[in-house]
C-alpha cells in the first residue's frame, strides 16, 4: 500500500491531500482533526454537514439519547457556510463535480487548510485551528478569491443538526444575533443530562461589504443570509467559534459571548501566534526527530499530535477517550489504554499531565467501588469503559451476530478485570519516574488499597493445589472470554498486591498518621493486609514450560492450532465478530492482540530465551485485530535485537490511521476515529523499543537498537525532574543532560552504570 494513495508529504510536519475521495470522508475527518483536549473539530469542509461526518465533539458532555449508549455530545457547527455565486452553489460537495480541493494539515500546530478551485479559477481558501491558548475557541480565516462581477450570497451561521452516532443529544434550541457585536449564538440542552451547551460565533469582514442581511432562525440552527459586495476581486473574513457548557461555567452563554467578542478584537493572526507559542513549548520536550525517512518522520509526529490533543490535560477529572475527541465512538471514555498506552509519553515529558490522568482514577473511585459492589465484590473494580463518574459505560451487548441479527453478549464489563491492576501498575511506574511520594500518599495509596481489596475478593482459592487462581475472566485477547488463569492478569494481580503492600508498609513507617486516616476512611483492617500477602505469595503464575512457552490461559495449548488466514476462509460474512461465544477464533489459538507479549512489555522478569520462544510462538497466531497490538510486539522484537522486525511493526502501527488500515465498523458497531492508544504506542515503540528505555527499582536504563531505514533518532525525556536528550544512530548512542538539571543523572546502558553531571554528555559506540 502506497502512502501517495492517501496523501503527499510536504515535509516532516505537513501533509497534503491533492484530491478528495468520497470513501475516505470518515478518515479525513479523524486524521485532519483540530483539537486541544477540550474539543475536537473534524477535518471537514465548511459547506459539509452531518452527511459528510462533520462534527465537533466536546469533552465533559456525557449524555444518553438512545437508552443504550452514553457518549459525548457534538456541538452545533458555527463554521457552517453556504456560498452562492449568481444563485449557483459554490463549494466541493461529494458526488458533485464542481471544484477541485486540496487539503493541507500542519501537525506542528494543528492547522487545517483547504484550497478549492473551479473551472473559472474562483477558489475558496480557508484555515482554522483549535486554540491551545483558549481551549473553547476555534479560529478561522475564510476567503473567496478571483471574483469579478458575480452576485455573492453568503450564508453563515450555527447549524445544530449535527452528526450523532447514537441518538440526537441536543434539544430546546434558542439563538440570537447581536448586530452591534457581530456575534450570534445557539443554546441547547442535552436530552438526558440537562447540560446547557452554548455555541457562539463572531465574525469580521476584512475584505467585502455586507449589503443586505437577514436573520434566519430555524428550529435547530441560526443563520445570517447576506449579500456581499466583493473588494479587489475577493472576500475575506475572520470568524471565531466558541463553545462552553454548563459543566465549564455557571453562565456558559455569558462566557461564550465574552470570548467571541474578545477573539474578534484580538484578530486571527494574533490568536494564531498565541496558539503556536503553546505548541512550541510542548514540542520542545515531546517531539521525536527521525532522520533519513521523511514519511516515517511525518507518521511519528502525526501520532504524537493525536495523543496530545486527545488528552484533557486541563482537567484531573476527565478521561482520555479511546478515540479521543475525533468522534463519539467508544463514548469518549477511558479503557486500560489510558494508563498503559496514552500515559507513558506524558510521564516522561509533561509530568503534570500524567499526574492528572491518575488523579482522574482517584476521582472515579466511587464509580469503581459501586461496580465492584454491584457484582458482589469488594474494593474498586474499575469500569472497562469509564466516563466522568467512573460508572461502567460498557454495554453488555456490544456487537451483533451479522448472520442471525441477534445481539452478542460480551463480558468486557465484568470479566476483563485487568483494568484495575493496570492502574496500580501505572501508579508504581509514576512513582519510579518522579519520586512523587506525596501523590502516592494523598491519592495513589487509596487506589492501590482498594484495587488490592477487589483482587482479594475476586481470586479463588484452590484447596487441592494450595494456590490462588483467577477463574472466569478475559485477558487482553478479547476473542477468548470465560477462561481461567490468564497469565497477563495473574501476573498483574500479584504485582498490584505487592505494590499495595509496599506502600502500606512505607506509609506505616514514614507517614503513620496519613495511613491511620486512610485506614479509617476506607475501613481497612490488618487481616486484609495479611490476606494480600498470602495471595501474593500463593497466586498461580503460569511458568515457562519445557519449550520456554507461557500458556496464555488454562487449556490454550489444547485449542486448534491454526492461523488468522485460515479463519478468514471460514467466515460466512466478512463482518462477523471473531470472538466469544461462537466466533471463528474462540476454539482456536488465534488471538486478537498481544497478551503474553503484553506481559513482557510491562514486566522485564523473563530471560531472553523465554521472550524469543514466546514471541516466535504467539506472533504468527496473533491477528492484530486491535490497534494496541503491533506496538507491543515491536517493543519485544527490539529487546530481542530484531530491529527490522521492530520496524515492520512500526509501519503497521504508525499508519493504522494515516493509511486507514482499520475498518470503521466491527460486528455492526461503528468504531471509527483516531486510535489514540496506537498513537501513544508509537512513543513507546520508539523510546522503549528502539532506544530500549525502561525503569525499574534499579532506575533508568537503555538497550538501544536502530533499524536500517533510519539514519538517526533523537528525543528528549524528563526523569525525576532531570531533563536530557537521547540520540541514536547506526553506530552510536548519546545521552546529554540538560544544563538546567539540579542534580546528577544516573542511568545504565547495556547494564553498565553511568552518572552525568548537568550539561555533560555520554557517548557509546554500538
Order of alpha helices (4+ residues) and beta strands (2+ residues): beta-beta-alpha-beta-beta-beta-beta-beta-beta-beta-beta-beta-beta-beta-beta-beta-beta-beta-beta-beta-beta-alpha-alpha-beta-alpha-alpha-alpha-alpha-beta-beta-alpha-alpha-alpha-beta-beta-alpha-alpha-alpha-alpha-alpha-alpha-alpha-alpha-beta-beta-alpha-beta-beta-beta-beta-beta-beta-beta-beta
